[in-house]
């Protein structure tokens, strides 16, 4: 089961290493990890996507909760949330016809042409993971030269009842 977890942490050196260490110590691969400063420069938000069974992921969340630098943990998988990724895809251009088709695909997928070279076109897109995956598949036929992809970022949407954080559930 794939889970998306949002972790607010104190913005200090070494926090990322300690948190990723919890995952590796339990043999879990982090599928996606994005970290950035929040509206408060002393706090960072980590969006972590990992796959594993419910029991093990619950154990990781409990261990994360024990770290002094962790402020709150929210399992977004159990809430309504929006997520986005950014991707840059460099695609080969063998003929003028390819160039036209690649640009049409980009426009159809609401992506932008970030660079137009003699032998390549670089496409930039932002969207949900499934949208990004669809774009990759559509461009694969032209020969993908390089992909640079951010980790998923996610934010809880507004709802009538705010879900409890992991710390609140334990109290």
C-alpha positions in Angstrom: 0.0 0.0 0.0 1.4 3.4 -1.0 1.1 6.1 1.7 1.7 9.9 1.6 2.9 11.3 4.9 3.4 15.0 5.7 5.9 15.7 8.5 6.5 19.1 9.9 10.0 19.3 11.4 12.3 21.9 12.9 14.6 23.3 10.2 17.9 22.0 11.5 20.9 20.2 9.9 20.7 16.4 10.2 16.9 16.1 10.5 16.5 14.7 7.0 19.2 12.1 7.6 17.6 11.0 10.9 14.2 10.6 9.3 15.3 8.8 6.2 17.4 6.6 8.5 14.2 5.4 10.1 12.9 4.2 6.8 16.2 2.5 5.7 16.7 0.8 9.1 13.4 -1.0 8.5 14.1 -1.9 4.9 11.7 0.6 3.4 12.4 2.5 0.2 11.2 6.0 0.1 9.4 6.4 -3.3 9.3 10.1 -3.2 10.7 12.7 -0.8 10.3 16.5 -1.0 11.5 18.9 1.7 11.0 22.6 1.8 10.7 25.5 4.2 7.2 26.5 5.3 5.7 29.9 5.9 7.8 29.8 9.1 11.5 29.7 8.2 12.3 27.6 11.4 10.0 24.8 10.2 10.2 22.6 7.1 7.6 20.3 5.6 8.6 16.8 4.4 6.3 15.0 2.0 7.2 11.3 2.1 5.7 8.7 -0.2 6.5 5.1 0.8 5.0 1.7 0.0 4.6 -1.0 2.6 2.0 -2.8 4.8 -0.1 -0.9 7.2 1.6 -2.4 10.3 5.1 -1.4 9.4 4.2 2.0 8.2 2.3 2.6 11.5 5.5 1.6 13.3 7.6 4.1 11.3 5.1 6.9 12.1 5.4 6.1 15.8 9.2 6.1 15.6 9.1 9.4 13.7 6.9 10.8 16.4 9.6 10.1 19.0 12.2 12.2 17.2 12.7 15.6 19.0 12.8 17.5 15.7 9.4 16.3 14.5 6.6 18.7 15.2 3.6 16.9 13.6 2.9 13.9 11.4 -0.1 13.7 9.2 -1.0 10.6 7.2 -2.5 12.3 4.1 -3.5 9.0 2.7 -6.4 9.0 5.1 -7.5 12.5 4.2 -8.5 14.6 1.2 -5.4 16.1 -0.3 -4.0 17.6 -3.5 -0.6 16.6 -4.8 1.7 17.8 -7.6 5.0 16.9 -9.2 7.2 18.8 -11.6 9.0 17.0 -14.5 11.4 18.1 -17.2 11.5 15.6 -20.1 14.1 15.9 -22.8 12.8 14.1 -26.0 14.8 13.4 -29.2 13.7 15.0 -32.4 14.6 13.0 -35.6 12.4 14.8 -38.1 10.3 18.0 -38.4 7.2 15.9 -38.1 8.4 14.7 -34.7 8.8 18.2 -33.5 5.2 19.1 -34.4 3.8 15.9 -32.7 5.8 16.5 -29.5 4.6 20.1 -29.3 1.0 19.0 -29.9 1.3 16.4 -27.1 2.7 19.0 -24.8 -0.2 21.4 -25.6 -2.8 18.6 -25.1 -1.3 17.7 -21.8 -1.1 21.3 -20.7 2.7 21.1 -20.5 5.2 23.8 -21.6 8.0 23.7 -24.1 11.0 24.7 -21.8 13.7 24.4 -24.4 13.7 23.9 -28.2 17.0 22.6 -29.6 18.1 21.3 -32.9 17.9 17.6 -31.8 15.8 17.7 -28.7 12.8 19.4 -27.1 12.5 19.7 -23.3 9.0 19.6 -21.9 8.0 20.9 -18.5 4.9 19.8 -16.8 3.3 20.1 -13.4 0.5 17.8 -12.2 -0.7 14.8 -10.3 1.5 11.7 -10.5 -0.9 9.9 -12.9 -0.8 12.9 -15.2 3.0 13.0 -15.2 3.1 9.2 -15.9 0.7 9.6 -18.8 2.8 12.4 -20.4 5.9 10.1 -20.1 4.1 7.3 -21.9 3.0 9.6 -24.7 6.5 10.9 -25.3 8.3 7.6 -25.0 7.8 6.8 -28.7 10.1 9.7 -29.6 13.0 8.5 -27.5 13.3 10.0 -24.1 16.9 11.3 -23.6 16.6 12.4 -20.0 14.0 12.8 -17.2 14.3 15.0 -14.1 11.4 14.7 -11.7 10.7 16.2 -8.3 9.2 14.3 -5.5 5.6 14.6 -4.8 4.4 17.6 -2.7 1.0 17.4 -1.1 -1.3 19.5 1.0 -4.5 18.6 2.8 -7.6 20.2 1.4 -10.1 22.1 3.5 -12.8 19.9 5.0 -15.5 20.2 7.6 -13.8 17.9 10.0 -10.0 18.2 10.4 -8.3 14.8 10.7 -6.2 14.2 13.7 -2.4 14.2 13.5 -0.5 11.1 14.7 0.3 12.8 18.0 -3.3 13.7 18.6 -4.4 10.1 18.0 -2.0 8.8 20.6 -3.2 11.2 23.3 
